Each structure stands twice: as structure tokens, then as C-alpha cells.
Amino acid sequence: MSPRTAEHMTWHQSHHVVDGVMVHPSDGEAWKHFNSVHPHFSAESRNVCLGLCTDRFNPFGLFAAPYSYWPVIMIVYNLPPWMCMKSEFMFLSMVKPGPSSLGRNIDVCH
């Protein structure tokens, strides 16, 4: 990681929170709940918080339903909003082929 990027990695803990306005995932109830359940982890602002997202992609169009891919992308949520959603901070961790939704069945050894 570059020194220029590293200086932004604690932004999630030091930014000013406005009541009722969510500008970053760290303002959300899920993040606050995680911090209350895992106080040892949240005490160190340099610990990396990642988001996992996936969506179906059909490379052959709508008419080839049996063929689909599920890219699984990791996002670094420590960074400020103007950085964390840029492609250089999103990492493709795996691509899962399959005809159905992954749901809770993400299995890398399938």
C-alpha cells in the first residue's frame, strides 16, 4: 500500500458524523453493532474492514439462462467514500459459475 493511501485508512474512525445522515458504511447500524460486539477489533482504527458484494452476470444475454457467473468483490471500507468505491480499491476475489443464486452458499471448493 502506498503512503498516500495509508494515510486515509483511518478515515472511517475520525470523520465527523452528522445525525440522521449516512455518508459512509461506518455511519450505519450494522457497523456500530459490529464495533459493540467486537470492541477489541474496533479499538484499533488501522484494522481493515472489508465489504463483500456479488451480483449475477450472464455473458450470453437474457436468453441463455443456464449460463451465469457470480463475481465476488471485496471492498476496503476503511477508506473515505470518495475512494472506497473506486475500481482500484475493489478486488475480485473469485468468480463462481452457476445457474442459481449463491445466497449463503458461497463455497470456494465447490
Secondary structure, DSSP 8 states (H G I E B T S, - for coil): --HHHHTTTTHHHHS---TT---SGGGSHHHHHHHHH-HHHHTSTTS--EEEEE--B-TT-TT-TT--EEEEEEEETTS-HHHHTSGGGEEEEEEEE-SS--TT---TT-
